[in-house]
């Protein structure tokens, strides 16, 4: 684990999960980069302009978790690097497994 690692906070309720994401826009690749505090750190190629990074985040999470884009909502932080996302059809275990796989 890197120095910024912490304990990811994920909540599951009624077939949905909620967790924090820390976005790093304008990266060289779209990738999960571990944990930042209690948030999943995600690097995105999109710039933080006109919602481009938010749209890219939804597309990226959709591909990682194999859910339709409509199953993903940004609940808070649309204009911030730290966001709260909600994904329907994904379990708490799925999110923790993703975080563990990237911290190895």
C-alpha positions, -999 to +999 in steps of 0.1 A: +000+000+000+011+035-006+015+062+020-019+077+013-037+044+019-064+041+045-096+022+050-121+024+022-156+033+034-183+014+014-220+012+023-244-012+008-281-008+009-310-022-012-289-035-040-267-004-042-233+006-029-221+041-020-185+051-016-162+080-020-139+085-050-109+108-052-104+117-089-071+127-105-080+143-138-057+147-168-038+115-161-020+094-187-045+065-184-079+057-168-071+035-138-078+027-102-048+039-082-055+025-047-070+043-017-067+079-007-079+084+029-113+066+029-119+071-009-111+049-039-085+069-059-091+069-097-070+085-123-088+097-155-076+110-188-104+136-191-098+172-180-119+187-152-138+209-176-175+211-184-183+178-167-158+158-188-141+141-159-175+132-143-187+117-176-154+097-179-157+085-143-192+071-150-180+054-182-149+040-164-169+027-134-194+012-158-167-008-176-150-019-144-182-032-127-199-043-159-231-023-152-249+002-175-240+038-171-275+046-159-267+024-128-241+049-116-249+083-100-226+110-086-245+120-054-221+147-042-190+165-054-197+171-090-173+200-091-148+185-066-121+159-069-137+140-040-171+126-049-197+102-035-209+077-060-237+052-059-238+021-081-268-002-085-261-039-090-227-039-073-219-053-039-197-040-011-175-070-016-170-061-053-157-026-044-134-040-017-121-066-041-113-039-066-094-018-040-074-049-028-064-059-063-050-024-070-031-022-038-010-053-045 
